[in-house]
Amino acid sequence: MLINYANEELTMKRGRRTVEQLDEDMAQTISLSPRSRDLLRLDSALEELKDNYELRATIIESHFFIGLSIADVAKLLGLSKSKVEREWNRTRLWLKQRIPDEMITRM
């Protein structure tokens, strides 16, 4: 939904009614709000995470976006709580290399 917001912002700036798919490279060439740029960076990082670390992507989606507790995520995935906590911490470190610190501290 937030990525749709960034795409809609691009559409409004260009005066079009159709929504174009926006990626981080395209965002560099146009003027977007800092929040939209951050969201695009986050989306790009999450897509990369899904491609390389599917378990970690599932954990971050379940915990951060859906709002499940670490214990609930562990139960949902059939993993120990300590395993999910380790993967959650590794994921935060991995994301920290790819998105702004301010976004990480909210996680």
C-alpha positions as CSV (number, residue, x, y, z in Angstrom):
1,M,0.0,0.0,0.0
2,L,2.8,2.4,0.8
3,I,4.6,1.6,-2.4
4,N,1.3,2.4,-4.2
5,Y,1.4,5.8,-2.5
6,A,4.9,6.5,-3.9
7,N,3.7,5.3,-7.4
8,E,0.7,7.6,-7.2
9,E,2.9,10.5,-6.2
10,L,4.9,9.9,-9.3
11,T,1.8,9.8,-11.4
12,M,0.5,13.1,-10.0
13,K,3.8,14.8,-10.6
14,R,3.8,13.7,-14.2
15,G,0.1,14.6,-14.7
16,R,-1.0,11.1,-15.7
17,R,-3.9,9.0,-14.6
18,T,-2.3,5.6,-15.1
19,V,0.1,4.4,-12.5
20,E,3.6,3.5,-13.6
21,Q,5.7,1.0,-11.8
22,L,8.4,3.0,-10.0
23,D,11.7,1.6,-9.0
24,E,14.6,3.0,-7.1
25,D,16.6,3.9,-10.2
26,M,13.6,5.9,-11.7
27,A,13.2,7.6,-8.3
28,Q,16.7,9.1,-8.7
29,T,15.7,11.0,-11.8
30,I,12.5,12.6,-10.5
31,S,11.6,14.7,-7.5
32,L,9.9,12.6,-4.8
33,S,9.3,13.2,-1.1
34,P,11.9,11.7,1.2
35,R,9.3,9.4,2.6
36,S,8.5,8.1,-0.8
37,R,12.1,7.5,-1.5
38,D,12.5,5.6,1.8
39,L,9.5,3.5,1.0
40,L,10.9,2.6,-2.4
41,R,14.3,1.7,-0.9
42,L,12.5,-0.5,1.7
43,D,10.4,-2.2,-1.0
44,S,13.6,-2.9,-3.0
45,A,15.4,-4.3,0.0
46,L,12.4,-6.5,0.9
47,E,12.2,-7.8,-2.6
48,E,15.9,-8.7,-2.4
49,L,15.4,-10.3,1.0
50,K,12.6,-12.4,-0.5
51,D,14.8,-13.6,-3.3
52,N,17.7,-14.5,-1.0
53,Y,16.3,-15.2,2.4
54,E,12.7,-16.3,2.2
55,L,12.4,-17.2,5.9
56,R,13.7,-13.8,7.0
57,A,11.3,-12.1,4.6
58,T,8.4,-14.1,6.1
59,I,9.5,-13.2,9.6
60,I,9.8,-9.4,8.9
61,E,6.4,-9.4,7.1
62,S,4.7,-11.3,10.0
63,H,6.3,-9.3,12.8
64,F,6.7,-5.8,11.5
65,F,3.9,-5.5,8.9
66,I,1.3,-7.8,10.3
67,G,2.2,-7.1,14.0
68,L,2.6,-10.6,15.3
69,S,4.8,-11.1,18.3
70,I,8.1,-13.0,17.9
71,A,6.5,-15.8,19.9
72,D,3.5,-15.9,17.5
73,V,5.7,-15.8,14.4
74,A,7.6,-18.8,15.8
75,K,4.4,-20.6,16.4
76,L,3.1,-19.8,13.0
77,L,6.3,-21.0,11.3
78,G,6.8,-24.0,13.6
79,L,10.2,-22.7,14.8
80,S,11.6,-22.0,18.2
81,K,11.3,-18.5,19.5
82,S,15.1,-18.2,19.8
83,K,15.5,-19.2,16.1
84,V,13.0,-16.5,15.1
85,E,14.7,-13.9,17.3
86,R,18.1,-14.8,15.8
87,E,16.7,-14.5,12.2
88,W,14.9,-11.2,13.2
89,N,18.2,-9.7,14.5
90,R,20.1,-10.9,11.4
91,T,17.4,-9.4,9.2
92,R,17.6,-6.0,11.0
93,L,21.4,-6.0,10.4
94,W,20.9,-6.9,6.8
95,L,18.3,-4.2,6.2
96,K,20.5,-1.6,8.1
97,Q,23.0,-1.9,5.2
98,R,20.3,-1.1,2.7
99,I,17.9,1.5,4.1
100,P,18.2,4.6,6.3
101,D,18.9,4.2,10.0
102,E,15.7,6.1,10.9
103,M,13.6,3.4,9.4
104,I,15.5,0.6,11.2
105,T,15.0,2.1,14.6
106,R,11.2,2.0,14.1
107,M,11.4,-1.8,13.6
